[in-house]
Amino acid sequence: MDVLQRLARMLDSPSIPWKSLIVGFSIGQYVFESFLSMRQYKKLQGKKPPKSLEGEVSQEVFDKSQAYGRAKAKFGFVNELYGQVQNLVVIYGDVLPKLWGITGLWLAHYAPARFSGEISHTLVFFFTFNIITTVLSLPTSIYSTFVLEEKFGFNKQTPKLFVTDMLKGQALMVAFGAPLLSAFLAIIQKTGNSFFYYLWLFGIGVQMFTITIYPIVIQPLFNKLSPLEEGSLKTGVEKLAARLNFPLKELYVIDGSKRSAHSNAYFYGLPWKKHIVIYDTLIEKSETEEVVAVLSHELGHWSLGHTTKLFGIAQFHMFYIFALFSVFINNRSLYRSFGFQNEFPIIIGFILFSDALAPMDTVVKLLMNVLSRKFEFEADNFAVGLGYSTQLARSLIKLQIQNLSTMDADWLYASYHYSHPILPERLGALNWQNKGKPVSGGADGGEKVLKAGDREL
C-alpha cells in the first residue's frame, strides 16, 4: 500500500504532460501495428503456398486465400485509421468533459433528485457514450459483414438479423452493465484506498456468475443449442470424455450457420460439470473421426491444465490492473490534462488510466500470445498421444481450406497478433508428411468455404 501511495504522489504532477504522453502512446502503437500489417501484406502477395502445403492445397484455393487476406488487410488499414481519427477527435475535442457536462444537465433537468449522485450520472454518461461509439462503428461493421464477408461467401446474416443482434446486444448492455457498473463504483466509493482488493474479489465473482448464466440466459438469445443426436459422433465424443475423465454433462450442436459459415467447437461450464458445443458447420464438412480429433485437441487444453492456468493468469492480470488503477484514481493532473478541472469522476479516471496503460498492455498481449502458441502445440501433441495425429492434421488442413485462412505469415506480425501457430508450423510439429494430393475442403468434397469462429483450433 505504501509503495502504491508513494507512486501515486509522484505521478500526480502538473509537470507531466499526460495528454501528450497518451496521444504519443496511441499514435506510436498505431504506427507500429501499421508497420506490422505492411509486412504481412507483402506475404499476402505471394504466388505460391509454403512448401509444406504445396501438396495439400490447390493453387486455386491458395489464390483465394491470398485474395481474402489482402481484402481483410486493406479493410484493416482503413478501419484502424478511422479508429485513430476518432480517438484524436475525442481527445483534442474534449469530448469526454463535454459529454460528462451534457449528461449531468440531463439528469438535473429530467431526473428526480435522488438520481443526482455520481453513480446515476456515470450510468447515463456510459450508455450515451456507448450509443455514440456503436453508431460510429456501424459503417465499418456493415461493410465487413455485407460486403467483405459476403464477397468471399462467409456471411449468412440478413439485415434484419444484423439489426436484431445489435439491439439485443444493447439491451444486454443495459440489463447487465447497469448493475455491474453501479457495483463497481459503489465498491470504490465505500472501501477507500484498499478498494482494489474488493474490486478484484468482485471481478472473480462476476466471472463465475457469467460462466453459469451465459449458456442459460445469454446464448439462447442469439443461437439455438440442440442435443447432439445419437450416432457415431456422439459415441466417439463420449468415449473420448470418459477416457480423459472429463466431467461431460451435455453434448450440444449450435446453429452457427444461422449467421455465417463459421466452424468451431468448444466446451464451457463449472469444474465439475462441463458442456461441449459443436458447430453444425463443423459436423457438416468433416468426417466423424476428424471432429473427435478436433475435440481431443480442445480437451487437451483441459487435461493439461491450460484453462486453469489461463484463468489464474487472468486473475493476476485483473488484480494488478486494479492495483495500478488505485495509483491513478486520484491523479488530479491526469484529469485536468483532459479538461476535468473541478469534477473527477471515477469512470473517467478508469478510461484515462486504461489509455495510459496501453504500452504495458501491448507487452502483456505479446507475452500471452507466446504462451498461447505454446499451449496450442502442447494440445496438438496431446491429441497425437491419443492416436489422432492423422485425423487432426487433416482437419486442420480442411479448416484452413474452408476458412481461406492465411497460409503464411510474417514472423514479426505473427508474434504480435497470433494466439495460434500458423498451419505449416503445426503440421511440422505433427510430423505430417506431404501426401501430394490436396485435401478436400469438406466431407462431401464441396467448394463451400467456412470462416473459423472466435477461437480457431
Beta strands, then each sheet from edge to edge (+ up, - down):
strand 1: 225-227
strand 2: 248-254
strand 3: 262-263
strand 4: 265-270
strand 5: 273-279
strand 6: 451-452
sheet 1: 1+ 2- 5- 4+
sheet 2: 3+ 6+
end
